[in-house]
Amino acid sequence: MKKKEIIKYIFEKANPIVRYRIANELVEDKTEYDIGTLRADLLKQKDAKYWMKCLKTRRKYDNIHGSYDKCPENSLGKLSQFGIQKGISNFDKNVSKHLKWLENIKDEETDLPHNTYFLQTIIASLLAKVGYAKEPVVRDFLLKRLKLVYDFTKQKDYSIFIEKSLFKSIPKAFSEHKMLDPQLYLNDDFSLPWIYDLFAYNALYEDFKEEIDTVIKYILDERYQKLPKDYGVIISAPKRFKVVGWNIWLPGYFNFDPDNFIKQNLLFRLNLMSKFEPTKKSEWYKNNIKHLEEFKTKNETYIFPKQYVKEKRNTYFINASHMGLGEKRSSDDAIEIESTFWMLQILNN
């Protein structure tokens, strides 16, 4: 089948979430579809209603980052995956408290269990992804962060560690982690890219292509991919330390490791990276596409291993634990519909 026929085939079989995303993102002529009706059907779908409720539920802001579905990073992330964007009234109402938090946090001294700058990065990046990139408080934070990361990555410096023996009081629990150079997190800012930044870069790419491409090239470099999957230990207070993670390791960069966690992250990270020009030119991208083509059916659709489209409650969205798009997994067509949609989305980027 040709692409148009594949889209029609999947559209006719799919639930309201996939239908809406197909009509809103993958087709060239949107006049063939009633987008308003499709959006209304999407918002009535039980998974969409569940995640909107998770976003609405008030949680303390020390729970931005965490594995529970009600943590904003998971509810915002999942709703972005459903194609829900700024302009939907209930969504805008629920998002307003996060915009207010970003505005207020600039002038507050906090004692959160996670670095405040990290939490700002999570919220601002996800808000950009769901259509709020031009909100002053979001844009101001993200442009300052982009400049910080760009200014560092353009130097192509991969020597990010210092001698650990200089610090005598590091707990034994951190013995396997290297010590990050404190110059990388002066004033609690953080110069290295986080996986969350990619959501913002997808939203900002057209306006800041040169800067973002520089960061993406840094990530695609073999020297970056050889860094530990957790960046390393930082000093969080005098004689207090913690490990900073969430760097942008790329599944299948060196080989297709049979580990399920690697497989679980493949589609998620490939989709996040696929919009950027340096990615499309990279061997990593080409090899991943070649690998995914192995799962093409005789109908030109795709059926990926279930681990590639994992869906599990109260797990990290950022670890690709929420790749489902509302299809009933008991259905014979569910994996084919979701696999094919993700492949079309990646190629469409």
Secondary structure, DSSP 8 states (H G I E B T S, - for coil): --HHHHHHHHHHHS-HHHHHHIIIII-S-GGGS-HHHHHHHHHHSHHHHHHHHHHHS---GGGSSSSSTTSHHHHHHHHHHTT--TT-HHHHHHHHHHHHHHHHHTT-----SS-HHHHHHHHHHHHIIIIITTSHHHHHHHHHHHHHHHHHHTTT----EE-GGG-TT--GGGTTS-EE-GGGGGGG---S--TTHHHHHHHHTTTSHHHHHHHHHHHHSHHHHTS-SS-EEEEEETTEEEEE------TTSS-----HHHHHHHHHHHHHHTTSHHHHHSHHHHHHHHHHHTTB-TTS-B---GGGG-B-SSS-GGGT-B---S--TTSTTHHHHHHHHHHHHHHH-
